[in-house]
């Protein structure tokens, strides 16, 4: 069978040449290069939205707790391994079964494994990590050497002055133990009033009655001008470690696991690797350029990590009466 020259030409054009194939590959590579950053931006925008929603739900839980008890949840019941604020608001964030697993009159070490290790998804920033547990090796002392759930959000105990006592000036501070009444200042149920964050391990006395020191009416600087909750600074590759304030989230044994300070000595972390002084007591974020906070009025806003420490401290202090000279 013979082919005409025209048919041979048509037949020879049925495949791509090498040059055409390389051009197509180059175009696809360029499109992928343009698409990947766009996908990453969309993903981060979604993570930011989820993070702010988490803070909103936690702040709403604190407000509902206040409506029921007429005071804001204490940052921790006492300066020992008793429950932190996140345990107290569990019934108000759809975690009633986990709350029922707790005996808040008792310390962390006598709780069940379920109570100690069950994680709460809204307590984790999706940009930073998935829910995880701090290992037993990071939870000595009154934590009893037991593993404990982690969390990415801490309450604001103030600008750092008297940060671990009932004299702290934040919206959520150490609780007022009323029964048994400790001998002396409210250092802890066992009468401990030490300058360090971690009193020595000893049997904890059951707390029979407590209340919080702060109500919404005590926030005289205005609830829209006062920090309530924010993202904790925890360095990358140090998750779950007590040295970065990321040990058992439900225990108040370590000051900084569920609360932080913000002010001249506690500026916002500049990035997730910030190794500056007081790093484990500071707020910080995995979101580039901003750290997100829930204010005492329930609103959620991002503060620039470049905010000056003086104004940051005024936002953290509930009753200093100082004007805030920056927009936020």
Residue pairs with C-beta under 8 A, 6 or more apart in sequence:
3 11
16 24
44 127
44 287
46 126
47 125
47 126
47 127
47 287
48 127
48 287
48 292
50 125
50 126
51 125
51 126
51 127
51 231
51 287
51 292
52 292
52 300
52 302
53 122
54 122
54 123
54 124
54 125
54 153
55 153
55 229
55 230
55 231
55 292
55 293
55 294
55 300
56 294
56 298
56 300
57 93
57 122
58 86
58 89
58 93
58 122
58 123
58 153
58 229
58 294
59 228
59 229
59 294
59 295
59 298
59 300
60 92
60 93
60 298
61 89
61 92
61 93
62 72
62 73
62 85
62 89
62 92
62 172
62 228
62 229
63 298
64 89
64 92
65 72
65 73
65 88
65 89
65 92
66 72
66 73
66 215
66 216
68 92
69 211
69 212
70 215
71 211
71 212
71 213
71 214
71 215
72 171
72 172
72 212
72 214
72 215
72 216
73 85
73 88
73 89
73 155
73 172
73 212
74 85
74 88
74 172
74 173
74 174
74 175
74 176
74 210
74 212
74 213
75 84
75 85
75 155
75 157
75 170
75 172
75 173
75 174
75 175
75 252
75 258
75 259
76 82
76 83
76 84
76 85
76 174
76 175
76 252
76 255
76 258
76 259
77 83
77 84
77 104
77 174
77 175
77 177
77 207
77 210
77 252
78 174
78 175
78 177
78 182
78 186
78 188
78 189
78 207
78 210
78 252
79 164
79 165
79 174
79 186
79 187
79 188
79 192
79 193
79 199
79 252
79 255
80 107
80 142
80 188
80 189
80 190
80 192
80 199
80 204
80 252
80 253
81 107
81 108
81 109
81 141
81 142
81 143
81 144
81 204
81 251
81 252
81 253
82 104
82 106
82 107
82 108
82 189
82 204
82 207
82 251
82 252
83 102
83 104
83 108
83 250
83 251
83 252
84 249
84 250
84 251
84 252
84 257
84 258
84 259
85 155
85 172
85 258
85 259
86 120
86 123
86 151
86 249
86 250
86 258
87 99
87 102
87 104
87 250
88 104
90 96
90 98
90 99
90 102
90 120
91 99
93 120
93 122
95 120
98 114
98 115
98 118
98 120
101 111
101 112
101 114
101 115
101 118
102 111
102 115
102 250
103 110
103 111
104 207
105 206
105 207
105 208
106 204
106 206
107 142
107 204
107 251
108 116
108 142
108 143
108 144
108 146
108 148
108 248
108 250
108 251
108 253
109 142
109 143
109 144
109 145
109 146
109 204
110 144
110 204
111 250
113 146
115 250
116 146
116 147
116 148
116 149
116 248
116 250
117 133
117 147
117 148
117 149
118 149
119 131
119 132
119 133
119 149
119 150
120 131
120 149
120 151
121 131
123 131
123 149
123 150
123 151
123 152
123 153
123 249
124 130
124 131
124 132
124 150
124 151
124 152
125 152
125 153
125 231
125 285
125 286
125 287
127 286
127 287
128 152
128 234
128 239
128 272
128 286
129 152
129 239
131 149
131 150
132 150
132 239
132 240
133 147
133 148
133 149
133 150
133 240
134 147
134 148
134 149
134 150
134 240
134 241
134 242
134 246
134 247
134 248
134 249
135 147
135 240
136 145
136 146
136 147
137 145
138 240
138 241
138 242
138 246
138 247
139 145
139 146
139 147
139 148
139 242
139 247
139 248
139 251
139 253
140 201
141 198
141 199
141 200
141 201
141 253
142 199
142 201
142 202
142 204
142 251
142 253
143 247
143 248
143 251
143 253
144 201
146 248
147 248
148 247
148 248
148 249
148 250
148 251
149 248
149 249
149 250
150 239
150 240
150 246
150 247
150 248
150 249
151 232
151 249
151 257
151 258
152 231
152 232
152 234
153 229
153 230
153 231
153 232
154 229
154 230
154 231
154 232
154 245
154 256
154 257
154 258
154 259
154 260
154 283
155 170
155 171
155 172
155 228
155 229
155 258
155 259
155 260
156 170
156 171
156 172
156 227
156 228
156 229
156 230
156 259
156 260
156 261
156 262
156 283
156 293
156 316
157 163
157 164
157 168
157 170
157 172
157 173
157 174
157 259
157 260
157 261
158 168
158 169
158 170
158 173
158 261
158 262
158 263
158 316
158 317
158 318
159 169
159 170
159 261
159 262
159 263
159 264
159 266
159 312
159 313
159 314
159 316
159 317
159 320
160 261
160 262
160 263
160 264
160 265
160 266
160 281
160 313
160 316
161 167
161 168
161 169
161 263
162 168
162 169
163 255
163 261
163 281
164 174
164 197
164 255
165 173
165 174
165 185
165 186
165 187
165 193
166 173
166 174
166 175
166 176
166 185
166 186
166 213
168 174
169 316
169 317
169 318
169 319
169 320
170 214
170 227
170 259
170 261
170 316
170 317
170 318
171 214
171 219
171 226
171 227
171 228
171 296
171 318
172 212
172 214
172 228
172 229
172 259
173 212
173 213
173 214
174 186
174 213
174 252
175 210
175 211
175 212
175 213
176 186
176 210
176 211
176 212
176 213
177 186
177 189
177 207
177 209
177 210
178 209
178 210
178 211
179 207
179 208
179 209
179 210
180 189
180 205
180 207
180 208
182 188
182 189
182 190
182 191
183 191
184 191
184 193
185 193
186 193
187 193
187 194
187 199
188 199
189 204
189 205
189 207
190 199
190 202
190 204
190 205
192 199
192 200
197 254
197 255
197 256
198 253
198 254
214 318
216 223
216 296
218 318
218 319
219 226
219 296
219 318
219 319
220 318
220 319
220 321
221 314
221 317
221 318
221 319
221 320
221 321
221 322
222 297
223 295
223 296
223 297
223 298
224 295
224 296
224 297
224 299
225 295
225 314
225 315
225 324
226 295
226 296
226 315
226 316
226 317
226 318
227 262
227 293
227 294
227 295
227 296
227 315
227 316
228 293
228 294
228 295
228 296
229 293
229 294
230 260
230 262
230 283
230 291
230 292
230 293
230 294
231 283
231 284
231 285
231 286
231 287
231 291
231 292
231 293
232 245
232 246
232 256
232 260
232 283
232 284
233 244
233 245
233 260
233 268
233 269
233 272
233 274
233 279
233 280
233 282
233 283
233 284
233 285
234 244
234 245
234 246
234 284
235 244
235 272
235 273
235 274
235 275
235 279
236 272
236 273
238 244
238 246
239 246
240 246
240 247
241 247
242 254
242 257
243 280
244 279
244 280
245 254
245 255
245 256
245 257
245 260
245 280
245 281
246 257
247 253
247 254
247 257
248 254
248 257
249 257
249 258
250 258
251 257
252 258
255 281
256 280
256 281
260 266
260 281
260 282
260 283
261 278
261 281
261 282
261 316
262 268
262 282
262 283
262 312
262 313
262 315
262 316
263 309
263 310
263 312
263 313
263 316
263 317
264 309
264 310
264 313
265 277
265 278
265 309
266 278
266 281
266 282
266 283
266 309
266 313
267 276
267 282
267 309
267 312
268 282
268 283
268 284
268 285
268 291
268 303
268 305
268 307
268 312
269 276
269 279
269 282
269 283
269 284
269 285
269 291
269 305
270 276
270 284
270 305
271 284
271 305
272 284
272 285
272 286
274 282
274 284
276 282
283 291
283 293
284 291
284 305
285 291
285 292
285 305
287 302
289 304
289 305
290 302
290 303
290 304
290 305
291 302
291 303
291 305
292 300
292 301
292 302
292 303
293 300
293 301
293 302
293 303
294 300
295 301
296 318
301 328
303 312
303 315
303 328
304 328
307 326
307 328
308 326
311 324
311 325
311 326
311 328
314 320
314 322
314 323
314 324
315 324
315 328
